Amino acid sequence: MDAYQPLLWDHLEKLCAFGPRNPGSAGHAQARAYIREIAGRTADTWQEQEFEVETSDRETVTLYNIELNFKGTRDQPPILLGAHYDTRPYADEEIDSVLKSQPIIGANDGGSGTAVLLGLAQYLHDHPPARPVRIVFFDGEDYGVRFSSDYFLGSTHYADQLAGQDKTLWPHAVLVVDMVGDKDLRILKEVNSTKSAPGLVDTLFQKAGELGMDQFFPKYGYAVRDDHIPFAAIGIPSVLLIDMEYPHWHKLADTLDKCSAESLFAVFTVVAQSLPEIN
């Protein structure tokens, strides 16, 4: 497993080098191209899903989810692993009004989850899973202004599509990773996750304990709205791994130097080692 740690950091470095990756930006297009490149090298099949969303202020925005499929050796419903690859178009947690209008690099918020899933794509290519796995990079998670409904746009679109399908085609469970790269990583049991999928939460935290990953704390944390919520809302067991105590959230200071390869590797390892035990 240790060989994957530098790969995770390399992914995060490359993503941050693209700059802000908010929809419509040059960095966003570069991040999409990079994810597609990795998809072509690792996944059994993959697709990019283009769709349009009308926001609450009646703006039409074009977004792109990217899905990688790993067939698995068993004929079972897949596990869906998700993360958002877009970054915040404005640093609304800054105090200065000029700084508030600037887009963020999103090393942790957007970058870390994407890096972990890109690493897992390589891992699943190297170690084909028993149960099929879908890795989905969601767009538009962080698009909206505060208190608007313009969040989780990619995951909501994906879940809405599932809602129109036969339930036999649904994922067995959904696991979303977001803001998992900061140097002082503390992942607690997210409240909405424990309501939606208590067994999966226990599996992840028990595995973390077995592996000695002290970044995971088996205590209850915040109730967080993120890309797992649209799936939980239609009845799919859904879990979020996140550290909401990150002091640079939605600030220009959310940069690569605030993150660590050790944190990325801890989450990567727990997820990879938990997959065979998800029943």
Contacts in CASP RR format, 6 or more apart in sequence:
PFRMAT RR
TARGET T0000
AUTHOR 0000-0000-0000
METHOD contacts of the structure
MODEL  1
MDAYQPLLWDHLEKLCAFGPRNPGSAGHAQARAYIREIAGRTADTWQEQE
FEVETSDRETVTLYNIELNFKGTRDQPPILLGAHYDTRPYADEEIDSVLK
SQPIIGANDGGSGTAVLLGLAQYLHDHPPARPVRIVFFDGEDYGVRFSSD
YFLGSTHYADQLAGQDKTLWPHAVLVVDMVGDKDLRILKEVNSTKSAPGL
VDTLFQKAGELGMDQFFPKYGYAVRDDHIPFAAIGIPSVLLIDMEYPHWH
KLADTLDKCSAESLFAVFTVVAQSLPEIN
1 265 0 8 1.000
1 269 0 8 1.000
1 272 0 8 1.000
1 273 0 8 1.000
4 119 0 8 1.000
4 122 0 8 1.000
4 123 0 8 1.000
4 265 0 8 1.000
4 268 0 8 1.000
5 261 0 8 1.000
5 262 0 8 1.000
5 264 0 8 1.000
5 265 0 8 1.000
5 268 0 8 1.000
6 261 0 8 1.000
7 119 0 8 1.000
7 122 0 8 1.000
8 115 0 8 1.000
8 116 0 8 1.000
8 118 0 8 1.000
8 119 0 8 1.000
8 261 0 8 1.000
8 264 0 8 1.000
8 265 0 8 1.000
8 268 0 8 1.000
9 115 0 8 1.000
9 261 0 8 1.000
9 264 0 8 1.000
11 114 0 8 1.000
11 115 0 8 1.000
11 118 0 8 1.000
11 119 0 8 1.000
12 107 0 8 1.000
12 111 0 8 1.000
12 112 0 8 1.000
12 115 0 8 1.000
12 181 0 8 1.000
12 256 0 8 1.000
12 259 0 8 1.000
12 264 0 8 1.000
13 256 0 8 1.000
14 34 0 8 1.000
15 21 0 8 1.000
15 31 0 8 1.000
15 34 0 8 1.000
15 85 0 8 1.000
15 107 0 8 1.000
15 111 0 8 1.000
15 114 0 8 1.000
15 115 0 8 1.000
16 105 0 8 1.000
16 106 0 8 1.000
16 107 0 8 1.000
16 111 0 8 1.000
16 255 0 8 1.000
16 256 0 8 1.000
18 26 0 8 1.000
18 27 0 8 1.000
18 30 0 8 1.000
18 31 0 8 1.000
18 34 0 8 1.000
19 25 0 8 1.000
19 27 0 8 1.000
19 105 0 8 1.000
20 27 0 8 1.000
20 28 0 8 1.000
20 87 0 8 1.000
20 89 0 8 1.000
20 103 0 8 1.000
20 104 0 8 1.000
20 105 0 8 1.000
20 106 0 8 1.000
21 27 0 8 1.000
21 28 0 8 1.000
21 30 0 8 1.000
21 31 0 8 1.000
21 85 0 8 1.000
21 86 0 8 1.000
21 87 0 8 1.000
21 106 0 8 1.000
21 110 0 8 1.000
21 111 0 8 1.000
22 28 0 8 1.000
22 86 0 8 1.000
22 87 0 8 1.000
22 88 0 8 1.000
22 89 0 8 1.000
22 103 0 8 1.000
22 142 0 8 1.000
22 143 0 8 1.000
23 61 0 8 1.000
23 62 0 8 1.000
23 63 0 8 1.000
23 86 0 8 1.000
23 89 0 8 1.000
23 139 0 8 1.000
23 140 0 8 1.000
23 143 0 8 1.000
24 62 0 8 1.000
25 89 0 8 1.000
25 103 0 8 1.000
28 86 0 8 1.000
31 85 0 8 1.000
31 114 0 8 1.000
32 48 0 8 1.000
32 64 0 8 1.000
32 66 0 8 1.000
32 85 0 8 1.000
35 66 0 8 1.000
35 85 0 8 1.000
35 114 0 8 1.000
35 118 0 8 1.000
35 137 0 8 1.000
36 46 0 8 1.000
36 48 0 8 1.000
36 66 0 8 1.000
38 118 0 8 1.000
38 121 0 8 1.000
38 122 0 8 1.000
39 46 0 8 1.000
39 66 0 8 1.000
39 68 0 8 1.000
39 121 0 8 1.000
40 46 0 8 1.000
41 125 0 8 1.000
42 68 0 8 1.000
42 121 0 8 1.000
42 122 0 8 1.000
42 124 0 8 1.000
42 125 0 8 1.000
43 68 0 8 1.000
43 69 0 8 1.000
43 70 0 8 1.000
43 121 0 8 1.000
43 125 0 8 1.000
43 135 0 8 1.000
44 69 0 8 1.000
44 70 0 8 1.000
44 71 0 8 1.000
45 68 0 8 1.000
45 69 0 8 1.000
46 66 0 8 1.000
46 67 0 8 1.000
46 68 0 8 1.000
46 69 0 8 1.000
47 66 0 8 1.000
47 67 0 8 1.000
48 64 0 8 1.000
48 65 0 8 1.000
48 66 0 8 1.000
48 67 0 8 1.000
49 64 0 8 1.000
49 65 0 8 1.000
49 66 0 8 1.000
49 67 0 8 1.000
49 157 0 8 1.000
49 158 0 8 1.000
50 62 0 8 1.000
50 63 0 8 1.000
50 64 0 8 1.000
51 62 0 8 1.000
51 63 0 8 1.000
51 64 0 8 1.000
51 65 0 8 1.000
51 154 0 8 1.000
51 157 0 8 1.000
52 60 0 8 1.000
52 61 0 8 1.000
52 62 0 8 1.000
52 63 0 8 1.000
53 60 0 8 1.000
53 61 0 8 1.000
53 63 0 8 1.000
53 150 0 8 1.000
53 153 0 8 1.000
53 154 0 8 1.000
53 157 0 8 1.000
54 60 0 8 1.000
55 61 0 8 1.000
55 143 0 8 1.000
55 144 0 8 1.000
55 148 0 8 1.000
55 150 0 8 1.000
56 148 0 8 1.000
56 149 0 8 1.000
56 150 0 8 1.000
61 143 0 8 1.000
61 153 0 8 1.000
63 139 0 8 1.000
63 140 0 8 1.000
63 153 0 8 1.000
63 154 0 8 1.000
63 157 0 8 1.000
64 139 0 8 1.000
65 136 0 8 1.000
65 137 0 8 1.000
65 138 0 8 1.000
65 139 0 8 1.000
65 154 0 8 1.000
65 157 0 8 1.000
65 158 0 8 1.000
66 85 0 8 1.000
66 136 0 8 1.000
66 137 0 8 1.000
67 134 0 8 1.000
67 135 0 8 1.000
67 136 0 8 1.000
67 137 0 8 1.000
68 121 0 8 1.000
68 134 0 8 1.000
68 135 0 8 1.000
68 136 0 8 1.000
69 78 0 8 1.000
69 132 0 8 1.000
69 133 0 8 1.000
69 134 0 8 1.000
70 124 0 8 1.000
70 125 0 8 1.000
70 128 0 8 1.000
70 129 0 8 1.000
70 132 0 8 1.000
70 133 0 8 1.000
70 134 0 8 1.000
70 135 0 8 1.000
71 128 0 8 1.000
71 132 0 8 1.000
72 128 0 8 1.000
72 129 0 8 1.000
72 130 0 8 1.000
72 131 0 8 1.000
72 132 0 8 1.000
72 133 0 8 1.000
73 128 0 8 1.000
73 129 0 8 1.000
73 130 0 8 1.000
74 130 0 8 1.000
74 131 0 8 1.000
74 132 0 8 1.000
76 130 0 8 1.000
76 131 0 8 1.000
76 132 0 8 1.000
76 172 0 8 1.000
77 131 0 8 1.000
77 132 0 8 1.000
77 168 0 8 1.000
77 169 0 8 1.000
77 170 0 8 1.000
77 171 0 8 1.000
77 172 0 8 1.000
78 131 0 8 1.000
78 132 0 8 1.000
78 133 0 8 1.000
78 134 0 8 1.000
78 171 0 8 1.000
78 172 0 8 1.000
79 129 0 8 1.000
79 131 0 8 1.000
79 132 0 8 1.000
79 133 0 8 1.000
79 134 0 8 1.000
79 171 0 8 1.000
79 172 0 8 1.000
79 173 0 8 1.000
79 174 0 8 1.000
79 175 0 8 1.000
79 275 0 8 1.000
79 278 0 8 1.000
80 133 0 8 1.000
80 134 0 8 1.000
80 135 0 8 1.000
80 136 0 8 1.000
80 171 0 8 1.000
80 173 0 8 1.000
80 174 0 8 1.000
80 175 0 8 1.000
80 231 0 8 1.000
81 117 0 8 1.000
81 120 0 8 1.000
81 133 0 8 1.000
81 134 0 8 1.000
81 135 0 8 1.000
81 136 0 8 1.000
81 175 0 8 1.000
81 176 0 8 1.000
81 177 0 8 1.000
81 271 0 8 1.000
82 117 0 8 1.000
82 135 0 8 1.000
82 136 0 8 1.000
82 137 0 8 1.000
82 138 0 8 1.000
82 155 0 8 1.000
82 174 0 8 1.000
82 175 0 8 1.000
82 176 0 8 1.000
82 177 0 8 1.000
82 227 0 8 1.000
83 110 0 8 1.000
83 113 0 8 1.000
83 114 0 8 1.000
83 116 0 8 1.000
83 117 0 8 1.000
83 137 0 8 1.000
83 138 0 8 1.000
83 176 0 8 1.000
83 177 0 8 1.000
83 178 0 8 1.000
83 227 0 8 1.000
84 110 0 8 1.000
84 113 0 8 1.000
84 114 0 8 1.000
84 137 0 8 1.000
84 138 0 8 1.000
84 139 0 8 1.000
84 140 0 8 1.000
84 141 0 8 1.000
84 142 0 8 1.000
84 154 0 8 1.000
84 155 0 8 1.000
84 178 0 8 1.000
84 227 0 8 1.000
85 110 0 8 1.000
85 111 0 8 1.000
85 114 0 8 1.000
85 137 0 8 1.000
85 138 0 8 1.000
85 139 0 8 1.000
86 110 0 8 1.000
86 138 0 8 1.000
86 139 0 8 1.000
86 140 0 8 1.000
86 141 0 8 1.000
86 142 0 8 1.000
86 143 0 8 1.000
87 103 0 8 1.000
87 104 0 8 1.000
87 105 0 8 1.000
87 106 0 8 1.000
87 109 0 8 1.000
87 110 0 8 1.000
87 111 0 8 1.000
87 142 0 8 1.000
88 103 0 8 1.000
88 104 0 8 1.000
88 106 0 8 1.000
88 109 0 8 1.000
88 142 0 8 1.000
88 250 0 8 1.000
89 103 0 8 1.000
89 142 0 8 1.000
89 143 0 8 1.000
89 144 0 8 1.000
90 100 0 8 1.000
90 101 0 8 1.000
90 102 0 8 1.000
90 103 0 8 1.000
90 104 0 8 1.000
90 145 0 8 1.000
91 99 0 8 1.000
91 100 0 8 1.000
91 101 0 8 1.000
91 102 0 8 1.000
91 103 0 8 1.000
91 104 0 8 1.000
91 250 0 8 1.000
91 251 0 8 1.000
91 252 0 8 1.000
92 100 0 8 1.000
92 145 0 8 1.000
92 146 0 8 1.000
92 250 0 8 1.000
93 249 0 8 1.000
93 250 0 8 1.000
93 251 0 8 1.000
94 100 0 8 1.000
94 102 0 8 1.000
94 251 0 8 1.000
94 252 0 8 1.000
99 252 0 8 1.000
102 252 0 8 1.000
104 250 0 8 1.000
104 251 0 8 1.000
104 252 0 8 1.000
104 254 0 8 1.000
105 252 0 8 1.000
105 254 0 8 1.000
105 255 0 8 1.000
105 256 0 8 1.000
106 254 0 8 1.000
106 255 0 8 1.000
107 181 0 8 1.000
107 254 0 8 1.000
107 255 0 8 1.000
107 256 0 8 1.000
107 258 0 8 1.000
107 259 0 8 1.000
108 179 0 8 1.000
108 180 0 8 1.000
108 181 0 8 1.000
108 182 0 8 1.000
108 246 0 8 1.000
108 248 0 8 1.000
108 254 0 8 1.000
108 258 0 8 1.000
108 259 0 8 1.000
109 142 0 8 1.000
109 178 0 8 1.000
109 179 0 8 1.000
109 246 0 8 1.000
109 249 0 8 1.000
109 250 0 8 1.000
109 254 0 8 1.000
110 141 0 8 1.000
110 142 0 8 1.000
110 178 0 8 1.000
110 179 0 8 1.000
112 177 0 8 1.000
112 178 0 8 1.000
112 179 0 8 1.000
112 180 0 8 1.000
112 181 0 8 1.000
112 182 0 8 1.000
112 259 0 8 1.000
112 263 0 8 1.000
112 264 0 8 1.000
113 177 0 8 1.000
113 178 0 8 1.000
113 179 0 8 1.000
113 180 0 8 1.000
113 181 0 8 1.000
113 267 0 8 1.000
114 137 0 8 1.000
115 264 0 8 1.000
116 177 0 8 1.000
116 180 0 8 1.000
116 264 0 8 1.000
116 267 0 8 1.000
116 268 0 8 1.000
116 271 0 8 1.000
117 135 0 8 1.000
117 137 0 8 1.000
117 177 0 8 1.000
119 268 0 8 1.000
120 135 0 8 1.000
120 268 0 8 1.000
120 271 0 8 1.000
120 272 0 8 1.000
121 135 0 8 1.000
123 268 0 8 1.000
123 272 0 8 1.000
124 133 0 8 1.000
124 135 0 8 1.000
129 275 0 8 1.000
129 276 0 8 1.000
130 276 0 8 1.000
131 172 0 8 1.000
131 275 0 8 1.000
131 276 0 8 1.000
131 278 0 8 1.000
133 275 0 8 1.000
134 171 0 8 1.000
136 158 0 8 1.000
138 152 0 8 1.000
138 154 0 8 1.000
138 155 0 8 1.000
138 158 0 8 1.000
138 227 0 8 1.000
139 153 0 8 1.000
139 154 0 8 1.000
140 151 0 8 1.000
140 152 0 8 1.000
140 153 0 8 1.000
140 154 0 8 1.000
141 151 0 8 1.000
141 152 0 8 1.000
141 153 0 8 1.000
141 154 0 8 1.000
141 155 0 8 1.000
141 178 0 8 1.000
141 226 0 8 1.000
141 227 0 8 1.000
142 151 0 8 1.000
143 150 0 8 1.000
143 151 0 8 1.000
143 153 0 8 1.000
144 150 0 8 1.000
144 151 0 8 1.000
151 225 0 8 1.000
152 225 0 8 1.000
152 226 0 8 1.000
152 227 0 8 1.000
152 229 0 8 1.000
152 230 0 8 1.000
154 227 0 8 1.000
155 176 0 8 1.000
155 227 0 8 1.000
155 228 0 8 1.000
155 229 0 8 1.000
155 230 0 8 1.000
155 231 0 8 1.000
156 230 0 8 1.000
158 230 0 8 1.000
159 230 0 8 1.000
159 231 0 8 1.000
159 233 0 8 1.000
159 234 0 8 1.000
159 236 0 8 1.000
160 230 0 8 1.000
162 169 0 8 1.000
162 170 0 8 1.000
162 171 0 8 1.000
162 231 0 8 1.000
162 234 0 8 1.000
162 236 0 8 1.000
163 234 0 8 1.000
170 236 0 8 1.000
171 231 0 8 1.000
171 236 0 8 1.000
172 237 0 8 1.000
172 278 0 8 1.000
173 197 0 8 1.000
173 200 0 8 1.000
173 236 0 8 1.000
173 237 0 8 1.000
173 238 0 8 1.000
173 239 0 8 1.000
173 278 0 8 1.000
174 228 0 8 1.000
174 231 0 8 1.000
174 232 0 8 1.000
174 236 0 8 1.000
174 237 0 8 1.000
174 238 0 8 1.000
174 239 0 8 1.000
175 200 0 8 1.000
175 204 0 8 1.000
175 228 0 8 1.000
175 238 0 8 1.000
175 239 0 8 1.000
175 241 0 8 1.000
175 271 0 8 1.000
176 226 0 8 1.000
176 227 0 8 1.000
176 228 0 8 1.000
176 238 0 8 1.000
176 239 0 8 1.000
176 240 0 8 1.000
176 241 0 8 1.000
177 240 0 8 1.000
177 241 0 8 1.000
177 242 0 8 1.000
177 267 0 8 1.000
177 271 0 8 1.000
178 226 0 8 1.000
178 227 0 8 1.000
178 240 0 8 1.000
178 241 0 8 1.000
178 242 0 8 1.000
179 242 0 8 1.000
179 243 0 8 1.000
179 244 0 8 1.000
179 246 0 8 1.000
179 249 0 8 1.000
180 187 0 8 1.000
180 241 0 8 1.000
180 242 0 8 1.000
180 243 0 8 1.000
180 263 0 8 1.000
180 264 0 8 1.000
180 267 0 8 1.000
181 243 0 8 1.000
181 259 0 8 1.000
181 260 0 8 1.000
181 263 0 8 1.000
181 264 0 8 1.000
181 267 0 8 1.000
182 243 0 8 1.000
182 246 0 8 1.000
182 248 0 8 1.000
182 258 0 8 1.000
182 259 0 8 1.000
182 260 0 8 1.000
182 263 0 8 1.000
183 258 0 8 1.000
183 259 0 8 1.000
183 260 0 8 1.000
183 263 0 8 1.000
184 245 0 8 1.000
185 215 0 8 1.000
185 243 0 8 1.000
185 260 0 8 1.000
185 263 0 8 1.000
185 266 0 8 1.000
185 267 0 8 1.000
186 215 0 8 1.000
186 217 0 8 1.000
186 243 0 8 1.000
186 245 0 8 1.000
187 215 0 8 1.000
187 216 0 8 1.000
187 217 0 8 1.000
187 241 0 8 1.000
187 242 0 8 1.000
187 243 0 8 1.000
187 267 0 8 1.000
188 217 0 8 1.000
188 219 0 8 1.000
188 220 0 8 1.000
188 221 0 8 1.000
188 222 0 8 1.000
188 243 0 8 1.000
189 201 0 8 1.000
189 205 0 8 1.000
189 218 0 8 1.000
189 219 0 8 1.000
189 220 0 8 1.000
189 221 0 8 1.000
190 201 0 8 1.000
190 221 0 8 1.000
190 222 0 8 1.000
190 223 0 8 1.000
190 224 0 8 1.000
190 239 0 8 1.000
190 240 0 8 1.000
190 241 0 8 1.000
190 242 0 8 1.000
191 220 0 8 1.000
191 221 0 8 1.000
191 222 0 8 1.000
191 223 0 8 1.000
191 224 0 8 1.000
192 223 0 8 1.000
192 224 0 8 1.000
192 225 0 8 1.000
192 228 0 8 1.000
192 229 0 8 1.000
192 232 0 8 1.000
192 240 0 8 1.000
193 200 0 8 1.000
193 201 0 8 1.000
193 228 0 8 1.000
193 238 0 8 1.000
193 239 0 8 1.000
193 240 0 8 1.000
194 201 0 8 1.000
194 220 0 8 1.000
195 232 0 8 1.000
196 228 0 8 1.000
196 232 0 8 1.000
196 235 0 8 1.000
196 237 0 8 1.000
196 238 0 8 1.000
196 239 0 8 1.000
197 232 0 8 1.000
197 237 0 8 1.000
197 238 0 8 1.000
197 239 0 8 1.000
199 237 0 8 1.000
200 237 0 8 1.000
200 239 0 8 1.000
200 278 0 8 1.000
201 239 0 8 1.000
203 274 0 8 1.000
203 277 0 8 1.000
203 278 0 8 1.000
204 216 0 8 1.000
204 239 0 8 1.000
204 241 0 8 1.000
204 270 0 8 1.000
204 271 0 8 1.000
204 274 0 8 1.000
205 216 0 8 1.000
205 218 0 8 1.000
207 270 0 8 1.000
207 273 0 8 1.000
207 274 0 8 1.000
207 277 0 8 1.000
208 215 0 8 1.000
208 216 0 8 1.000
208 266 0 8 1.000
208 270 0 8 1.000
209 216 0 8 1.000
209 218 0 8 1.000
211 269 0 8 1.000
211 270 0 8 1.000
211 273 0 8 1.000
213 266 0 8 1.000
213 269 0 8 1.000
213 270 0 8 1.000
215 263 0 8 1.000
215 266 0 8 1.000
215 267 0 8 1.000
216 266 0 8 1.000
216 270 0 8 1.000
221 244 0 8 1.000
222 244 0 8 1.000
224 240 0 8 1.000
224 242 0 8 1.000
224 244 0 8 1.000
226 240 0 8 1.000
226 242 0 8 1.000
227 240 0 8 1.000
228 238 0 8 1.000
228 239 0 8 1.000
228 240 0 8 1.000
229 238 0 8 1.000
231 238 0 8 1.000
232 238 0 8 1.000
241 267 0 8 1.000
241 271 0 8 1.000
246 254 0 8 1.000
248 254 0 8 1.000
248 255 0 8 1.000
248 258 0 8 1.000
END
